[in-house]
Amino acid sequence: MMNLQGESHWWYRSRTELLKDALKKAGGNRADLKILDLASACGDNFPVCSKYGKTFGIDISPQAIEYCKQRNITSMVQGDAQKLPFKSNSCDIILALDVFEHLEDDMSCLKEIVRVLKEDGTLIFNTPAFMALYSYHDIAFHHVRRYRKGGLTNKLASTDLQVIKMTYWSFFIFPAVYIMRKFTHRIKEGDKNFQSDFHKKINPFVEKILKSLVNIEVFLIKKNISFPFGVSIYGIAQKRRYNL
């Protein structure tokens, strides 16, 4: 599902700040990396990644491909993240920002990520947390599941991806999100016209508070502070190198 709010919504801007930090740590001063963005949608990650090398994108939606062409993003292909049309050991960094939760077979995607990554290549990922939060928001975004850190760590490890960093985030707003989604979901049961939280109008004062809280979290995560729970999971993993 394409999201046209990626450049403006406070949550997406915060996720972009985490991406910038991860790219800086993984890419250093290099500008020759090959970066693959899974489920690129509107191509909002391309400007951020371009500093570090050539970025390629894949999305299953033909509308997303066409929209990116209109933005002069031409290195996009239509395809399935569970069967990547890229050569083995060809990418330095792969982004999977809110991808796994959409896939019926997330393990196939992880195996494909490992195949396409070079040795010591980096996966930067984000995904929704806790099935207890599954609600109208997930239905609107066509989510199959939400994750816990332990389960996701095991899935990554089983496909030769070693977690370098993983934390929950959107920690401070977790109680409010939990109450809102549970209460609203009960009201909307039977309603087929679900909308995600990102399409809700928020009071400007409340939005300012939300921005401030998540900015604090991003600052702390950059300082390697982890949170015990949250609405999402953010992390970095590396393809294991085997010395023969």
C-alpha angles and dihedrals in degrees: 000000000000117000116205093186096068096110096044111032113098094228094052091047089054092050088051090055089055089049092051091052093048093048091049091053095043098039102035110179095336121123099177101074124129109227126189120200113201117213091005094182106175095002096246092147094057098081090049094050098042091081090067102045142284117348124204125188138200129194132167092219119089088202090060091051091050093047091052091050088056087055090051092252101140103162092083127115130190112239151111122282088216090063110030118202093217133105121262117264091010106120132068096196132019123193120209102174107172095338110115095064091062095056127090089204106036091165091063088055092050091050090050091049090054091048094051097041119090119236108291088012118157132239117200112193145173129183140163118272135224124015086227085077094052106128147124088314091063093043090053090052094043094242117175096194148343124232145230122214095243096051093045092048090054092050091050092047092050090060096047096262114135116206112236096174134000132167142158114242140182078066101151094052095044097101093049092046092049093052094043096049095045094047096043092044091058090051092049098047107133092020111120095191098081120171127198123242088252090070095054121106111239128199107257092234092051091046090053090054091049091051091050094049095049091045088057089052093050090050091051094045089053086055089054095255114149128205124223094225141355146150093273141027121227124186153149125226134180131215108247119246117220116206110211 
